[in-house]
Structure formats: structure tokens, C-alpha cells
Amino acid sequence: MDIEVNQTPLSLPEQATLADALSAFGARPPFAVAVNGEFVARGQHAARTLSAGDRIDVVHPVAGG
């Protein structure tokens, strides 16, 4: 199935989870994740299955002043 992570196309096997997508994308903590605009808690990444066309946003914290 084809999805997008931070506007980058990514192909994954059917029934892939959010954790699978994050691993394939190479995301490194700390980060927050949203699937189709909806926040997904870290503890739910392995349980959240994806569907073709899903859009994942990985956001890293930014410090500054």
C-alpha cells in the first residue's frame, strides 16, 4: 500500500502499522505523530494499522526563544 510520511511517498505491505511506517521512514525520537491530522499516542503506534492513502506527520520538538 502507498502512504505519505511528511509528504514523502512510502510503500508498505498491507496491514502495516504506524510503528512499521515510522521504522521504514527512519524516524528518531523524540517526536509526535499524527495520522490524517489525528494525534496518535506513542503507546498506540504498534496497534494503529494503516490504510492506503494515509498521511502521517512526524513532528520533532523545537526549542528556542
Buried (B, 14 or more C-beta within 10 A) or exposed (E): BEBBBEEEEBEBEEEBBBBBBBEBBEBEEEEEBEBEEEEBEBEBBEEBEBEEEBEBBBEEEEEEE
